[in-house]
Amino acid sequence: MIETLRALQKTLQLKKLAQFQRRVSFGDLITDRWENAREYGFGEGTSCYDSALVMGEVRVGCHTWIGPGTVLDGTGGLSIGDHCSISTGVQIYSHDTVQRSLTLGKAPIEYSPTKIGSGVYIGPNSVISRGVTIGDGAVVGAMSFVNHDVPAGSKVWGCPARIQR
């Protein structure tokens, strides 16, 4: 059976390489990104790679792209609007265990809803902290750490992310 799966993977990888000039994980080879999104209950036209980790209550609007290797933590509630691009490796959190760790387990895990507006672009490998709201039409540059709200139409980047003028 393993040899059959390996042969299937090789065939599918060659087809993907010829069609899109990319190589993806086995899960992304055998699943459909739009079907994945439908199974999560995401909006029409949204796609979500199989390699994305989706947990808790995550709501996503229409025509949003969720790239490979993303983390969408909805344990404290996460909403993402329409026509967003959530790039490869983005991590969006709605909980953290900072105080729990610092108090040697005495403090509880902290949860806060996180909200991403519509028409938002989040660059590769960015991290969005719990409780952050990113307004409509905002841009988050690659490899940014967003730990404060981002106003609509703003461009932010950096670690921590700052509004760019």
Contacts in CASP RR format, 6 or more apart in sequence:
PFRMAT RR
TARGET T0000
AUTHOR 0000-0000-0000
METHOD contacts of the structure
MODEL  1
MIETLRALQKTLQLKKLAQFQRRVSFGDLITDRWENAREYGFGEGTSCYD
SALVMGEVRVGCHTWIGPGTVLDGTGGLSIGDHCSISTGVQIYSHDTVQR
SLTLGKAPIEYSPTKIGSGVYIGPNSVISRGVTIGDGAVVGAMSFVNHDV
PAGSKVWGCPARIQR
9 26 0 8 1.000
9 29 0 8 1.000
12 29 0 8 1.000
12 30 0 8 1.000
13 23 0 8 1.000
13 24 0 8 1.000
13 29 0 8 1.000
16 22 0 8 1.000
16 23 0 8 1.000
16 24 0 8 1.000
16 29 0 8 1.000
17 23 0 8 1.000
24 49 0 8 1.000
24 51 0 8 1.000
24 68 0 8 1.000
25 50 0 8 1.000
25 51 0 8 1.000
25 68 0 8 1.000
27 50 0 8 1.000
27 51 0 8 1.000
28 49 0 8 1.000
28 50 0 8 1.000
28 51 0 8 1.000
28 68 0 8 1.000
30 50 0 8 1.000
31 50 0 8 1.000
33 47 0 8 1.000
33 48 0 8 1.000
33 49 0 8 1.000
33 50 0 8 1.000
34 45 0 8 1.000
34 46 0 8 1.000
34 47 0 8 1.000
36 47 0 8 1.000
36 48 0 8 1.000
36 49 0 8 1.000
36 50 0 8 1.000
36 52 0 8 1.000
37 43 0 8 1.000
37 45 0 8 1.000
37 46 0 8 1.000
37 47 0 8 1.000
37 48 0 8 1.000
37 60 0 8 1.000
37 66 0 8 1.000
40 48 0 8 1.000
40 54 0 8 1.000
40 58 0 8 1.000
40 60 0 8 1.000
41 60 0 8 1.000
42 48 0 8 1.000
42 58 0 8 1.000
42 59 0 8 1.000
42 60 0 8 1.000
42 61 0 8 1.000
42 64 0 8 1.000
43 60 0 8 1.000
43 61 0 8 1.000
43 62 0 8 1.000
43 63 0 8 1.000
43 64 0 8 1.000
44 62 0 8 1.000
44 63 0 8 1.000
45 62 0 8 1.000
45 63 0 8 1.000
45 64 0 8 1.000
46 60 0 8 1.000
46 61 0 8 1.000
46 62 0 8 1.000
46 63 0 8 1.000
46 64 0 8 1.000
46 65 0 8 1.000
46 66 0 8 1.000
47 64 0 8 1.000
47 65 0 8 1.000
47 66 0 8 1.000
48 54 0 8 1.000
48 60 0 8 1.000
48 66 0 8 1.000
48 67 0 8 1.000
49 66 0 8 1.000
49 67 0 8 1.000
49 68 0 8 1.000
49 69 0 8 1.000
49 70 0 8 1.000
51 68 0 8 1.000
51 69 0 8 1.000
51 70 0 8 1.000
52 66 0 8 1.000
52 67 0 8 1.000
52 68 0 8 1.000
52 69 0 8 1.000
52 70 0 8 1.000
52 71 0 8 1.000
52 72 0 8 1.000
53 69 0 8 1.000
53 70 0 8 1.000
53 71 0 8 1.000
53 72 0 8 1.000
54 72 0 8 1.000
55 72 0 8 1.000
55 73 0 8 1.000
55 74 0 8 1.000
55 75 0 8 1.000
56 73 0 8 1.000
56 74 0 8 1.000
56 75 0 8 1.000
56 76 0 8 1.000
56 77 0 8 1.000
56 78 0 8 1.000
57 74 0 8 1.000
57 75 0 8 1.000
57 76 0 8 1.000
57 77 0 8 1.000
57 78 0 8 1.000
58 72 0 8 1.000
58 74 0 8 1.000
58 77 0 8 1.000
58 78 0 8 1.000
58 79 0 8 1.000
58 80 0 8 1.000
59 78 0 8 1.000
59 79 0 8 1.000
59 80 0 8 1.000
60 66 0 8 1.000
60 79 0 8 1.000
60 80 0 8 1.000
60 81 0 8 1.000
60 84 0 8 1.000
61 80 0 8 1.000
61 81 0 8 1.000
61 82 0 8 1.000
61 84 0 8 1.000
61 118 0 8 1.000
62 82 0 8 1.000
62 83 0 8 1.000
63 82 0 8 1.000
63 83 0 8 1.000
64 80 0 8 1.000
64 81 0 8 1.000
64 82 0 8 1.000
64 83 0 8 1.000
64 84 0 8 1.000
64 85 0 8 1.000
64 86 0 8 1.000
65 84 0 8 1.000
65 85 0 8 1.000
65 86 0 8 1.000
66 72 0 8 1.000
66 86 0 8 1.000
67 86 0 8 1.000
67 87 0 8 1.000
67 88 0 8 1.000
67 89 0 8 1.000
67 90 0 8 1.000
68 88 0 8 1.000
68 89 0 8 1.000
69 88 0 8 1.000
69 89 0 8 1.000
70 86 0 8 1.000
70 87 0 8 1.000
70 88 0 8 1.000
70 89 0 8 1.000
70 90 0 8 1.000
70 91 0 8 1.000
70 92 0 8 1.000
71 89 0 8 1.000
71 90 0 8 1.000
71 91 0 8 1.000
71 92 0 8 1.000
71 93 0 8 1.000
72 78 0 8 1.000
72 80 0 8 1.000
72 86 0 8 1.000
72 92 0 8 1.000
73 91 0 8 1.000
73 92 0 8 1.000
73 93 0 8 1.000
73 94 0 8 1.000
73 95 0 8 1.000
73 114 0 8 1.000
73 130 0 8 1.000
74 94 0 8 1.000
74 95 0 8 1.000
74 114 0 8 1.000
75 94 0 8 1.000
75 95 0 8 1.000
75 111 0 8 1.000
76 94 0 8 1.000
76 95 0 8 1.000
76 111 0 8 1.000
76 112 0 8 1.000
76 113 0 8 1.000
76 114 0 8 1.000
76 130 0 8 1.000
77 94 0 8 1.000
77 111 0 8 1.000
77 113 0 8 1.000
77 114 0 8 1.000
78 92 0 8 1.000
78 94 0 8 1.000
78 113 0 8 1.000
78 114 0 8 1.000
78 115 0 8 1.000
78 116 0 8 1.000
79 113 0 8 1.000
79 114 0 8 1.000
79 115 0 8 1.000
79 116 0 8 1.000
79 117 0 8 1.000
80 86 0 8 1.000
80 92 0 8 1.000
80 116 0 8 1.000
80 117 0 8 1.000
80 120 0 8 1.000
81 116 0 8 1.000
81 117 0 8 1.000
81 118 0 8 1.000
81 119 0 8 1.000
81 120 0 8 1.000
82 118 0 8 1.000
82 119 0 8 1.000
83 118 0 8 1.000
83 119 0 8 1.000
84 116 0 8 1.000
84 117 0 8 1.000
84 118 0 8 1.000
84 119 0 8 1.000
84 120 0 8 1.000
84 121 0 8 1.000
84 122 0 8 1.000
85 120 0 8 1.000
85 121 0 8 1.000
85 122 0 8 1.000
85 123 0 8 1.000
86 92 0 8 1.000
86 116 0 8 1.000
86 122 0 8 1.000
87 121 0 8 1.000
87 122 0 8 1.000
87 123 0 8 1.000
87 124 0 8 1.000
87 125 0 8 1.000
87 126 0 8 1.000
87 142 0 8 1.000
88 124 0 8 1.000
88 125 0 8 1.000
89 124 0 8 1.000
89 125 0 8 1.000
90 122 0 8 1.000
90 123 0 8 1.000
90 124 0 8 1.000
90 125 0 8 1.000
90 126 0 8 1.000
90 127 0 8 1.000
90 128 0 8 1.000
91 126 0 8 1.000
91 127 0 8 1.000
91 128 0 8 1.000
92 114 0 8 1.000
92 116 0 8 1.000
92 122 0 8 1.000
92 127 0 8 1.000
92 128 0 8 1.000
93 114 0 8 1.000
93 127 0 8 1.000
93 128 0 8 1.000
93 129 0 8 1.000
93 130 0 8 1.000
94 111 0 8 1.000
94 112 0 8 1.000
94 113 0 8 1.000
94 114 0 8 1.000
94 130 0 8 1.000
94 131 0 8 1.000
95 109 0 8 1.000
95 110 0 8 1.000
95 111 0 8 1.000
95 112 0 8 1.000
95 130 0 8 1.000
96 109 0 8 1.000
96 110 0 8 1.000
96 129 0 8 1.000
96 130 0 8 1.000
97 109 0 8 1.000
97 110 0 8 1.000
98 110 0 8 1.000
99 107 0 8 1.000
99 108 0 8 1.000
99 110 0 8 1.000
100 106 0 8 1.000
100 107 0 8 1.000
100 108 0 8 1.000
100 109 0 8 1.000
100 110 0 8 1.000
110 130 0 8 1.000
111 130 0 8 1.000
112 130 0 8 1.000
112 131 0 8 1.000
113 131 0 8 1.000
114 128 0 8 1.000
114 129 0 8 1.000
114 130 0 8 1.000
114 131 0 8 1.000
114 132 0 8 1.000
114 133 0 8 1.000
115 131 0 8 1.000
115 132 0 8 1.000
115 133 0 8 1.000
115 134 0 8 1.000
115 135 0 8 1.000
116 122 0 8 1.000
116 128 0 8 1.000
116 134 0 8 1.000
116 135 0 8 1.000
117 133 0 8 1.000
117 134 0 8 1.000
117 135 0 8 1.000
117 136 0 8 1.000
117 137 0 8 1.000
117 138 0 8 1.000
117 152 0 8 1.000
118 136 0 8 1.000
118 137 0 8 1.000
119 136 0 8 1.000
119 137 0 8 1.000
120 134 0 8 1.000
120 135 0 8 1.000
120 136 0 8 1.000
120 137 0 8 1.000
120 138 0 8 1.000
120 139 0 8 1.000
120 140 0 8 1.000
121 137 0 8 1.000
121 138 0 8 1.000
121 139 0 8 1.000
121 140 0 8 1.000
121 141 0 8 1.000
122 128 0 8 1.000
122 134 0 8 1.000
122 140 0 8 1.000
122 141 0 8 1.000
123 140 0 8 1.000
123 141 0 8 1.000
123 142 0 8 1.000
123 143 0 8 1.000
123 144 0 8 1.000
124 142 0 8 1.000
124 143 0 8 1.000
125 142 0 8 1.000
125 143 0 8 1.000
126 140 0 8 1.000
126 141 0 8 1.000
126 142 0 8 1.000
126 143 0 8 1.000
126 144 0 8 1.000
126 145 0 8 1.000
126 146 0 8 1.000
126 161 0 8 1.000
127 144 0 8 1.000
127 145 0 8 1.000
127 146 0 8 1.000
128 134 0 8 1.000
128 140 0 8 1.000
128 146 0 8 1.000
129 145 0 8 1.000
129 146 0 8 1.000
129 147 0 8 1.000
132 146 0 8 1.000
132 147 0 8 1.000
132 148 0 8 1.000
132 149 0 8 1.000
132 150 0 8 1.000
133 149 0 8 1.000
133 150 0 8 1.000
134 140 0 8 1.000
134 146 0 8 1.000
134 149 0 8 1.000
134 150 0 8 1.000
135 149 0 8 1.000
135 150 0 8 1.000
135 151 0 8 1.000
135 152 0 8 1.000
135 153 0 8 1.000
135 154 0 8 1.000
136 152 0 8 1.000
136 153 0 8 1.000
137 152 0 8 1.000
137 153 0 8 1.000
138 150 0 8 1.000
138 151 0 8 1.000
138 152 0 8 1.000
138 153 0 8 1.000
138 154 0 8 1.000
138 155 0 8 1.000
138 156 0 8 1.000
139 153 0 8 1.000
139 154 0 8 1.000
139 155 0 8 1.000
139 156 0 8 1.000
140 146 0 8 1.000
140 150 0 8 1.000
140 156 0 8 1.000
140 157 0 8 1.000
140 161 0 8 1.000
141 155 0 8 1.000
141 156 0 8 1.000
141 157 0 8 1.000
141 158 0 8 1.000
141 161 0 8 1.000
142 157 0 8 1.000
143 157 0 8 1.000
143 158 0 8 1.000
143 159 0 8 1.000
144 156 0 8 1.000
144 157 0 8 1.000
144 158 0 8 1.000
144 159 0 8 1.000
144 160 0 8 1.000
144 161 0 8 1.000
145 158 0 8 1.000
145 159 0 8 1.000
145 160 0 8 1.000
145 161 0 8 1.000
146 156 0 8 1.000
146 160 0 8 1.000
146 161 0 8 1.000
147 160 0 8 1.000
147 161 0 8 1.000
148 160 0 8 1.000
148 161 0 8 1.000
150 156 0 8 1.000
150 161 0 8 1.000
150 163 0 8 1.000
151 163 0 8 1.000
154 163 0 8 1.000
154 164 0 8 1.000
155 163 0 8 1.000
155 164 0 8 1.000
156 162 0 8 1.000
156 163 0 8 1.000
156 164 0 8 1.000
157 164 0 8 1.000
END
